[in-house]
Amino acid sequence: MKRIIINAILILICFVLQTTFFSMFSRTGIVPNICIILIATTGFMYGKTEGLFVGFICGLLFDIFSFNVIGFNALLLMIIGYLNGYFVNTFYSEDVKLPLLLISLSDLLYSFVYYVFLFLLNNKLEFGNYFFTIIMPEFFYTILISILFYPLFLWILIKQNKKERQTDVTGI
């Protein structure tokens, strides 16, 4: 129950930071995808189900507040969380390379699928322009911010995991 509450608080904080705080400092409309950092971290720390759940909730928030197609972001981020859950057995908290690689790939996958379904299918064929003006700046911005946010998310989730293990052992 505590993990659900902590995940809900983290989701809300990430959503608010991404949609308000970082938007204030953006001149071109490009903001880091902090929710991808949280979804990927949750997925490879706790597995497919938890990554799927966090991805769905983050995506649903984006769908509701973006006035876009309801369910598109929820489905896409849910799949990304699920895919990151496949790496739960290869995740080690001391290794930073795998998490940064997974966050990078998740952000690229999200941006590419977003382009295909919301731009390409609407006959907007300027992929080169979209790639260099939207995808790559967001990608680098997300990686830069993930160097700061990933250790924080890791610390919070590991601390929560230790508390859950203590309550499982003591029964309190």
SVG drawing of the C-alpha trace seen along z (x, -y; Angstrom):
<svg xmlns="http://www.w3.org/2000/svg" viewBox="-10 -31 38 43">
<polyline fill="none" stroke="black" stroke-width="0.4" points="0.0,0.0 2.9,-2.4 4.5,-1.7 1.3,-2.7 1.2,-5.9 4.8,-6.7 4.4,-5.8 1.4,-8.1 3.3,-11.0 6.3,-10.5 4.0,-10.4 2.3,-13.6 5.6,-15.3 7.1,-14.2 4.1,-15.3 3.9,-18.7 7.7,-19.3 7.5,-18.2 4.4,-20.2 5.0,-23.4 8.5,-23.9 10.6,-22.8 8.1,-24.4 8.9,-27.8 12.5,-27.5 11.9,-26.2 12.2,-28.6 11.4,-26.1 8.8,-24.0 11.3,-21.2 11.2,-19.8 12.9,-16.7 10.7,-13.7 10.9,-13.2 8.1,-10.7 10.1,-8.4 12.9,-8.5 10.4,-7.4 8.7,-4.8 12.0,-3.2 13.4,-3.2 10.3,-1.7 10.2,0.9 13.7,2.2 13.6,2.0 10.3,3.7 9.4,5.5 6.9,5.5 3.7,5.1 4.9,2.1 6.4,0.5 3.2,1.1 1.1,-0.5 3.3,-3.6 3.5,-4.0 -0.3,-3.8 -0.9,-6.4 1.7,-8.8 0.3,-8.4 -3.3,-8.8 -2.3,-12.1 -0.7,-13.3 -3.8,-12.3 -6.2,-14.0 -4.3,-17.3 -3.1,-17.5 -6.6,-17.3 -5.1,-14.9 -6.2,-11.3 -7.2,-9.8 -5.3,-6.5 -2.5,-7.0 0.1,-8.2 -1.3,-5.7 -0.8,-2.8 2.6,-4.0 4.1,-4.7 2.5,-1.5 4.4,0.5 7.6,-1.3 7.2,-0.5 6.5,3.1 9.5,3.4 11.8,1.9 10.5,4.5 12.2,7.2 15.5,5.9 14.6,6.4 16.9,9.4 19.9,7.5 19.5,4.4 22.1,3.5 21.9,0.3 25.6,-0.3 25.6,-0.2 24.5,-3.5 25.2,-2.5 22.2,-0.2 19.6,-2.6 20.9,-5.5 20.8,-3.3 17.3,-2.1 16.1,-5.7 17.7,-6.8 16.1,-4.0 12.8,-4.6 12.8,-8.3 13.8,-7.6 11.1,-4.9 8.5,-7.3 9.5,-10.1 9.6,-7.9 6.3,-6.2 4.7,-9.6 5.9,-10.9 4.7,-8.0 1.2,-7.9 0.5,-11.6 2.5,-13.2 3.3,-10.7 -0.2,-9.3 -1.5,-12.8 0.6,-13.2 3.3,-15.4 6.4,-13.8 9.1,-16.1 10.9,-13.5 14.4,-15.0 13.1,-18.4 11.2,-16.7 14.2,-14.5 16.6,-17.4 14.3,-20.0 12.2,-17.9 13.5,-14.3 17.2,-15.0 17.0,-18.1 14.4,-16.3 16.6,-13.2 19.7,-15.1 17.7,-17.2 16.2,-14.0 19.6,-12.3 21.1,-15.4 18.2,-15.6 18.2,-11.8 21.8,-12.1 20.3,-14.2 16.9,-12.6 17.7,-8.9 19.9,-8.7 17.0,-10.5 14.4,-8.1 16.7,-5.1 17.3,-6.3 13.6,-6.7 12.6,-3.4 15.4,-1.5 14.5,-3.1 10.9,-2.1 12.0,1.5 14.0,1.8 11.1,0.7 8.8,3.2 11.3,6.0 11.5,4.9 7.7,5.0 7.6,8.4 10.1,9.8 8.8,8.2 5.1,8.2 4.7,4.6"/>
</svg>
